[in-house]
Amino acid sequence: MYYVFGIDGKDVILYANILGYTSAGLTVAQWSPQIYTTYVFKGPGSLSLVTLLLQMPGAFLVVAFQIMSKKGISTWGPYLVGGIQQFILVLLIVYYMIRDYLNNNKSKYSLDKHILNDEEYENEVSPLLNIN
């Protein structure tokens, strides 16, 4: 489309905006289930707090640089949406970690327990389904 309509063609800009807004919607679809799961299970599960702490500022830096470059919201919007959702996840994880620490409880999400926290599932080697 760029070669036919040029860089300032209305069709190219419309197409770029549609892709940007679609990307923002897909970003919401990507992170929302993880936020819900973290909230329901009251712990990080297999999420890495370190990874989120590295990704989240990066998303906000991309937003800042895109805004300073005077790019449209369809360019930096998906990064903003992803950064906000990662921030929500970080807050949830830190809250649950502090809560567990203050209650002197061993987290039910330790590395040697299955997420169901059932004695039947002691480690990652035991089968998840006990079919007889």
N, C-alpha and C positions, 0 to 999 in steps of 0.2 A: 504494500500500500504506500509505503514511503516513496518509492520510485515513481508511482503513478500520480500521487496527489501532492508530494512535497512535504517538508517537515511541518509547515503551518497549515496543511490541509485540514479542513473541519472534520472530514471522515477519519483521518488518522488520530486526531485529538479525541474524538468521540470513542474510537476503538481503544485507545490507550486508557481513557477514563473507565470504560466498561471493564477492561482487564484489571485495573487497579481496585475498583470496587468489588469485583469478583474475588480478587485476592484477599481483600479485607474480610469478606464473608467466609472464605475458606479458612482463614486464620482463626476466626471465631469458632468455626466447626472443629478445628484442630485442637484448640486448647480447652474449650468448654467441658468436654467429657473428663479431662484430667482434673480440672478444678472440682467438678462434681464428685469424682471418685475420691480425691484427696479429702474433701469435706465429709463424705459419707464414712470413709474408713478412719478418719481422724488421725492420719499419719501420712508420711511421704511415700510409703510403699517402696517402689523401686526407683523413684525419682531421685536424681542427683541434685542436691542443693548447690553444690559447687558449679555444676553446669548451668543451672538457672542463674546463678550469680554472675557468671561470665556472659551469658547471652543477653540478659535483661539490660545492662548498661549499653551494650552494643546496639540494641534496638533503638534506645533513646538517643544515642549518638548519631545514628543514621537519620533519625527524625530531625535532629537539630541541624545537621549539615544540609539536609534536603530543604529545610525551611530557609536557611541562610542562602541557599542557592536559588531561592524563589521558585521552587518546583511546586507543582499542584498537589492537592491533598490526595489525589489518587496515586501519587508516587510515594508519599511518606505515610499515608494512612494505614496501610497494612502493618508497617513496622510499629506504629504507635499502638495499634490494637494488640499486636503480639506482645509488645513490651508491657502493656497494662496487664494483660492476662498472666504473663510471667511474674509480674510484681505481685499480683494476687496470690499466685501459687507460693511464692517465697514467703509472703506474710503468713499464709496458712501453715506452711511447714515449720517456720520459726515458732509460731504460736504453739503448735502441738509439741514441738521439741522442748520448749520452755515449760509447758504444762506438765509434760512427763517428768522433766527434771525436778520441778518443784514438788511434785507428788511422790518423788522417790520411787517411781515405777519404772521397771525395765520396759522399754518400749515394746509393744506387741509386734513391732515391725523390725525386730532384730534380724540379722542376716541368717540365723540358723532356724528360723521358724517360717512356716508358710503363712501367707496373708490371712488365712482363716483362723490362725492362732488355735488350732485344735491339736491335741496331743497325738492324734493319729498321723499328723503330717509334721514329723519332727525335722526333716531336712529336705534338701532339694533332690535327693536320690530316691526318696520314697515316692511311689506312684500317687498321682493326684486322684485317680479313680480306683476304688477297690472293687474290681469286678471279679466275682467268684463264679 
